[in-house]
Amino acid sequence: MNKHFEDARYYLKRAGETATKGVREELEPVEERFRELTGKEEEPEPSRLDAVKADLKELQGKAEGEAEQAIADAREKIGTYRQKEETEA
């Protein structure tokens, strides 16, 4: 892609991000007032500890799956080896 188009795409992306931040900043007081009037509080962001716990839970699931697969593969190889030994004997 032409370098000029790459530059233009980059600056358009940055302009969009900056505009989004500006709109959020401008609407923040309106949102706070709306929540105050309706009695709806903003959802709290998950704490860092909650995020770490979620990551650990995901890693645990992956590790368990990989361990089960490794055991299944090992059993299959052992079975194949035993069959081979029986046919040769």
Residue pairs with C-beta under 8 A, 6 or more apart in sequence:
35 41
35 42
46 54
